[in-house]
Amino acid sequence: MSHAYGQFTVGAKAGLNVASIGNVTVYPSNPLPGDLESWTLEYGYLPGAHVGGYARYAFSPLFSVQTELLYSQMGYKISIPTVDLRGHVYDNVTGRMRMHYLNLPVLFRLTVPGSGLFAEVGPQPGLLLGSHGSIRTKTGERVGDVAGASGPATTFDLSGVAGLGYRWKNGLALSAHYVHEFKTSEKEFIPRMTRKYAVQLSVAYDIKTF
């Protein structure tokens, strides 16, 4: 498939998200004498998926702009030493929070002349479709659930995307991106106290050029 300049190309892409949120420092409002004045919560990575389509306009062999529409899963894991659920105390549990987004990244692409290697950067607005979480013991037993339309995150998400990729002449491409959320709220836990981030690995294919 040849690459045409001054024309639109449409395609499809899918891949893996490895996501988490930044560490959070908590300051108790009324600490007791001898208590720590603050402590840091550490979060782990949660794998997810993304899938969708794109339209790209190539202004020249060097520069193009690609707009995508993606369903994307974000989330995080947190290790909790002790939790009391309905009067039952569990030790060493893991909380998992999954968030579902409809994202619209706009990526500005620079391609190395005479090569399929490219770099991309741009903003990514997103709409939170819903979220759900679970609490599991170290043996894998599910002992609690968290459900809600938004949970700890804002409905509107704005992130930055940057990455590298390679496109072959047949229209197949592989890419790796880093996604980092910007602070857009003073109300919700995410992104007021912490922001989401992810490494995104994708495979894409140019279906048709008009």
N, C-alpha and C positions, 0 to 999 in steps of 0.2 A: 504494500500500500504506500503510495508516494505521498509526500507531505506537500500540501498546497498552501501558498501564502496569499493573504487577502481573502481567505474563505474560512467558513466555520467547519469544525470537526466535532462530532458528538461521539460519546463513548460511555463505557460502564467501568466501574471500579469497585473493589471490595478488598477487605483485609482485616488486620488485627490491630486492636488498641491495647496498650499496656499502660494503665492509668492509675493515678493516685492523687492525693492532695498534699500540700505542704504541711510541715509540722506546725502545731498550734501550742502557744503558751497560754495557760489558763491562770487567771489571777482571782483567787477567792474574794468575794465581796466583804466577808466578815471572818477572816482567819482567826482561829483560836491561838492563844499563847503557845509557842513552841511549834506551831504548824509551819510548813513551808509557805513562803509568800507567793510562790508560783511553781508550776510544774509544766513540763512539755509533753504533749501527747504525740506519739510517733505512729505514722500510718504506713501501710504496705501497699503493694501493687495489686490491682485486680484486672485480669484480662477480659477483653470484650471484643466486639466486632463492629465493622462499619461496612455499609454497602450503599450504592447509589449510582448516579450518572453525572455526566459533565458535558459542557460545551466550551470549546476552545477556539479563540480567534488568533490566527498567526499574522502579525503585522509584517514580519520579515523572518529570515532564517534565524535571527538572533532573539527576537522578542515576541512573546505571545501572552495572552491573558486567558485564564481558564476559570470558569464559574462552575461550581459543583453543587449538587443537592444530595445530601447524605443522611441516612439514618445511622446514628453512632451511639455506642454504649460507652459510658464513662463510669467511674466508681473508685472505691478504695476499700482497704481492709484496715482494721484496727484491733490490736491485741489489748484485752481488758483483763487485769489481774483477778478482779472479783466483781460479780454483778448479782443483784438481788432481783429475781423475777417471780412475782406473785408469791413472795414469801420463801422461795427456794433459792439458796445461795449457791452460785456456780463459780468455780475457780478456773482461771486461765482459759477464758472464752475468746472467740474471735467474732467481731462484728464485720459484716459485709454490707456495703451500700452500693446499689446499682442505679444509675441515672440514665434515662433514655432521651436522646436529643435528635432534633431535626436541624441540621447545620447547612449553612450556605457560604462556604469559603469562596473567596475571590483571590486567586493566586496569580501573581505576576511572574512569568517564567523567562529566564535567560538560558539559552542553549549555547553550548560551546560550538563555535563554527566547525563544520566538518565532522561533527560527532553527535551521538545521541545523548550525551551527558547534559543534564540541565539542573538548574537551581530554581527554587520557587520560594516566594514569600508573600504574605498577605493577611488581611483580616478574616475572621470567621465568626459572623453572627450565628446565634443558635437559639432554638426554642426548646425548653424543657417539656417533654411530653409526659413524663411521670417518673416515679422512683419507687424503689422498694428495697428493704433491707432484711437481713436475718442475723441471728445470733446463734453460734454453734459452739459446742464444747470441744475440748481437744480430741475427743474420740469421734467427732463429726456429727454428733447428735444435734438436731435443730431444736432449740429450746425457746426461741422467740422470733417475732417478726415485726417489721416496721413498714408500714404502707402509707402512701399519701401521694397527692398530685405533685407536690413540689418538695416536700421534706426539708432538708437543710439548705437547699440551693434556690437561687432566684429563677424566675420563669425565663427571663432574657439572659442570654450568655453572650459575652464578647471575648474572643480569644485571638491570639496571634499564631500564625502557622509559618514555619520555615523548614526547608528540607532540600534533599538532593534526590535525583532519580536518573534513570536511563531509559530511553525509548529506542526500540529497534525500528527498522524501516517497514516491517510488517504491521506496525501499529501497537505492538505489545510494549508495555512499560512497567518497570518496577520503581518504587520510590519509598523513601523513609522520611517522615516528618516529625518535628517536635511541635506540640500544641501546648500553649500556656494561656490560661485565662487571665483577663484583666480585672481589676477591681471596679465594679459597677454598682455596688450597693453598700449602704450603711446599716442595713436591717438584717439580712440573712447571714447565717454562719458562713456559707459560701456565696459570695466572695468577700464578705466583710472581714473575717478573721483569717481566711485561708483561700487559696486559689487552686483550681484543678490543673493538672498537667498530664500529658500522655506522650508516649512514643507510638507513632502510627506507621505500620508497614502495609503497603498497598500493592496490588497488581491491577493494571488498567489495560483497556483495549479500545483503540479508536475504531468505532463501528462504521462510520460513514463521514465523508467530507463533501460539503455542499458547495 
